Amino acid sequence: MKNTNRGIIYIVIAMVLFSTGGLFIKLIDANAFTITFGRALIAGLIFLPFIQWKKIRISKSYVMLVIAYCYLCIMFVTTTKMTTAANAIILQCTAPLWLYLFYIIVKGKKITKRDLVPRIFILLGIVAILGESDGGNLFGNLLALSNGIAYAFVQYNMEKDYPFSDASVIGLNNIVLCLAILVLLPQNLAFSGLTVQGWLGIIFLGVFQIGVSYLFFFK
């Protein structure tokens, strides 16, 4: 099999696994912080052997990446609980629009028809979703929209040239996320009330939706 075809297959597998997040988060009867912590802890343990500890250097770009990643993970689970999984995913994936605006406004990128047209459709999608929101999930959709901006920050800072590998970045990000929740929001962790289904759901999210999916994505 050609490397290009193999790469496409790996990406498809990664995307399928990524997309299972909404379904399993909805099925788990636990608050967003419990799910986020459990998922991140398992994913961090999976990537632990890949972390290049000696090469890690803390930079401004990496700090921004970690902050955006933590917000992204917490808010994705939170908004999936608050609104529909589809809206949480779609509004998070508005990142290309915000990244495009950043490059235009800050970096002086020229506007081209090829780049502009798909972003217009993203904007129309945002208007359609927010326009159909009722009082119950409008706030959830707005938070999901903010997650699209956070995702843009993650994408922008992931493109930086770090001295350690991408696997190190993801592993370290999830460990930092766990530590942040433990230090700032320990009262929101409630694992004692989880059912067997809940535990299996969190394990699946950590192992497959984050861990295995990123391994295929990097490969």
C-alpha positions as CSV (number, residue, x, y, z in Angstrom):
1,M,0.0,0.0,0.0
2,K,1.3,3.5,-0.9
3,N,2.2,5.8,1.9
4,T,-0.4,8.3,0.8
5,N,-3.2,5.7,0.9
6,R,-2.1,4.4,4.2
7,G,-2.0,8.0,5.5
8,I,-5.6,8.6,4.4
9,I,-6.7,5.4,6.1
10,Y,-5.0,6.5,9.3
11,I,-6.7,9.9,9.2
12,V,-10.1,8.3,8.6
13,I,-9.7,6.0,11.6
14,A,-8.6,9.0,13.7
15,M,-11.6,11.1,12.7
16,V,-14.0,8.2,13.3
17,L,-12.6,7.8,16.8
18,F,-12.6,11.5,17.5
19,S,-16.2,11.8,16.5
20,T,-17.3,9.2,19.2
21,G,-16.9,11.8,21.9
22,G,-20.4,13.3,21.7
23,L,-22.1,10.0,21.9
24,F,-20.2,8.6,24.9
25,I,-20.2,11.9,26.8
26,K,-24.0,12.0,26.5
27,L,-24.2,8.4,27.8
28,I,-22.1,9.0,30.9
29,D,-24.1,10.1,33.9
30,A,-21.5,12.4,35.5
31,N,-20.6,16.1,35.5
32,A,-18.3,17.6,32.9
33,F,-15.3,17.9,35.1
34,T,-15.4,14.3,36.2
35,I,-15.6,13.1,32.6
36,T,-12.9,15.5,31.5
37,F,-10.5,14.5,34.3
38,G,-11.1,10.8,33.8
39,R,-10.6,11.0,30.0
40,A,-7.5,13.2,30.3
41,L,-5.9,11.0,33.0
42,I,-6.3,7.8,30.9
43,A,-5.0,9.6,27.7
44,G,-2.1,11.0,29.7
45,L,-1.1,7.6,30.9
46,I,-1.3,6.2,27.3
47,F,1.1,8.9,26.1
48,L,3.3,8.8,29.2
49,P,5.9,6.5,27.5
50,F,6.1,8.8,24.5
51,I,6.9,12.0,26.5
52,Q,10.4,13.3,25.8
53,W,11.0,14.7,29.3
54,K,14.6,15.9,28.7
55,K,13.6,17.9,25.6
56,I,10.7,19.7,27.2
57,R,11.1,23.5,27.2
58,I,8.5,25.9,28.4
59,S,7.8,28.8,26.0
60,K,5.2,31.4,25.6
61,S,3.6,29.5,22.7
62,Y,3.5,26.3,24.6
63,V,1.8,28.0,27.7
64,M,-0.8,29.5,25.3
65,L,-1.3,26.0,23.8
66,V,-1.8,24.3,27.2
67,I,-4.3,27.0,28.3
68,A,-6.3,26.7,25.1
69,Y,-6.2,22.9,25.2
70,C,-7.5,22.8,28.8
71,Y,-10.3,25.2,27.9
72,L,-11.1,23.2,24.8
73,C,-11.4,19.9,26.6
74,I,-13.4,21.1,29.5
75,M,-15.7,23.2,27.4
76,F,-16.3,20.5,24.8
77,V,-17.6,18.1,27.5
78,T,-19.5,20.9,29.2
79,T,-21.2,22.1,26.0
80,T,-22.0,18.5,24.9
81,K,-23.9,18.2,28.2
82,M,-25.6,21.5,27.7
83,T,-26.6,21.4,24.1
84,T,-26.8,18.8,21.3
85,A,-23.6,16.9,20.6
86,A,-23.9,17.9,17.0
87,N,-24.0,21.6,17.8
88,A,-21.1,21.2,20.3
89,I,-19.0,19.5,17.6
90,I,-20.0,21.8,14.7
91,L,-19.4,25.1,16.6
92,Q,-16.1,23.8,17.9
93,C,-15.1,23.1,14.3
94,T,-15.6,26.8,13.4
95,A,-11.9,27.1,14.2
96,P,-10.8,27.6,10.6
97,L,-13.0,30.8,10.4
98,W,-11.3,32.3,13.5
99,L,-7.9,31.3,12.4
100,Y,-8.5,32.8,9.0
101,L,-9.6,36.1,10.6
102,F,-6.6,36.1,12.8
103,Y,-4.2,35.7,9.8
104,I,-6.0,38.5,8.0
105,I,-6.2,41.0,10.9
106,V,-2.9,40.2,12.7
107,K,-0.7,38.7,10.1
108,G,-1.9,40.8,7.1
109,K,-2.9,37.7,5.0
110,K,-4.5,38.6,1.7
111,I,-8.2,37.6,1.1
112,T,-8.7,35.1,-1.7
113,K,-11.9,33.7,-3.1
114,R,-10.6,30.1,-2.5
115,D,-10.1,30.8,1.2
116,L,-13.1,33.1,1.7
117,V,-15.9,31.0,0.3
118,P,-15.7,28.0,2.7
119,R,-15.4,30.5,5.6
120,I,-18.6,32.2,4.5
121,F,-20.4,28.8,4.7
122,I,-19.0,28.3,8.2
123,L,-20.4,31.8,9.2
124,L,-23.8,30.9,7.7
125,G,-23.8,27.7,9.8
126,I,-23.1,29.7,12.9
127,V,-26.0,32.0,12.2
128,A,-28.3,29.1,11.5
129,I,-27.5,27.2,14.7
130,L,-27.7,30.3,16.9
131,G,-30.8,31.4,15.2
132,E,-32.6,28.2,16.1
133,S,-31.4,28.1,19.7
134,D,-34.0,28.5,22.4
135,G,-33.4,29.9,25.8
136,G,-32.4,26.5,27.1
137,N,-29.4,25.8,24.9
138,L,-28.5,29.3,23.6
139,F,-25.9,29.7,26.3
140,G,-24.5,26.2,25.6
141,N,-24.2,27.1,21.9
142,L,-22.4,30.3,22.7
143,L,-20.0,28.5,24.9
144,A,-19.5,25.9,22.1
145,L,-18.8,28.8,19.8
146,S,-16.1,30.1,22.2
147,N,-14.6,26.6,22.0
148,G,-14.2,27.1,18.3
149,I,-11.9,30.1,19.1
150,A,-10.0,28.0,21.6
151,Y,-9.6,25.3,19.0
152,A,-8.2,27.9,16.6
153,F,-5.6,28.8,19.3
154,V,-4.7,25.1,19.7
155,Q,-4.3,24.7,16.0
156,Y,-2.2,27.9,15.7
157,N,0.1,27.0,18.5
158,M,0.4,23.3,17.5
159,E,2.1,24.6,14.3
160,K,5.0,26.0,16.3
161,D,8.3,24.3,16.2
162,Y,8.7,22.7,19.6
163,P,11.9,20.7,20.6
164,F,9.7,17.8,21.7
165,S,7.4,15.6,19.7
166,D,3.7,16.0,19.1
167,A,3.0,12.9,21.2
168,S,4.9,14.6,24.0
169,V,2.7,17.7,23.6
170,I,-0.6,15.8,23.8
171,G,0.6,13.6,26.7
172,L,1.9,16.6,28.7
173,N,-1.3,18.7,27.9
174,N,-3.5,16.0,29.4
175,I,-1.4,15.7,32.5
176,V,-1.5,19.4,33.0
177,L,-5.2,19.4,32.5
178,C,-5.6,16.8,35.2
179,L,-3.4,18.8,37.6
180,A,-5.4,22.0,36.8
181,I,-8.7,20.3,37.7
182,L,-7.2,18.7,40.8
183,V,-5.8,22.0,42.1
184,L,-8.6,24.4,41.0
185,L,-11.8,22.3,41.0
186,P,-11.4,19.2,43.1
187,Q,-14.9,19.6,44.6
188,N,-16.4,18.9,41.1
189,L,-14.9,15.4,40.9
190,A,-17.4,12.8,41.7
191,F,-16.3,9.3,40.7
192,S,-18.1,7.5,43.5
193,G,-21.5,7.8,41.8
194,L,-20.4,6.4,38.5
195,T,-22.1,3.3,37.2
196,V,-20.3,0.4,35.4
197,Q,-21.5,2.0,32.1
198,G,-20.1,5.3,33.2
199,W,-16.7,3.8,33.9
200,L,-16.6,2.0,30.6
201,G,-17.6,5.2,28.8
202,I,-14.7,7.2,30.4
203,I,-12.3,4.4,29.7
204,F,-13.3,4.3,26.0
205,L,-13.0,8.1,25.8
206,G,-9.5,8.1,27.2
207,V,-8.2,5.1,25.4
208,F,-9.8,5.4,22.0
209,Q,-11.4,8.8,21.5
210,I,-8.2,10.6,22.7
211,G,-5.3,8.1,23.0
212,V,-5.6,5.8,20.0
213,S,-7.1,8.5,17.7
214,Y,-4.1,10.8,18.2
215,L,-1.7,7.9,17.7
216,F,-3.3,7.2,14.3
217,F,-3.4,11.0,13.6
218,F,0.3,11.5,14.2
219,K,1.3,8.3,12.4
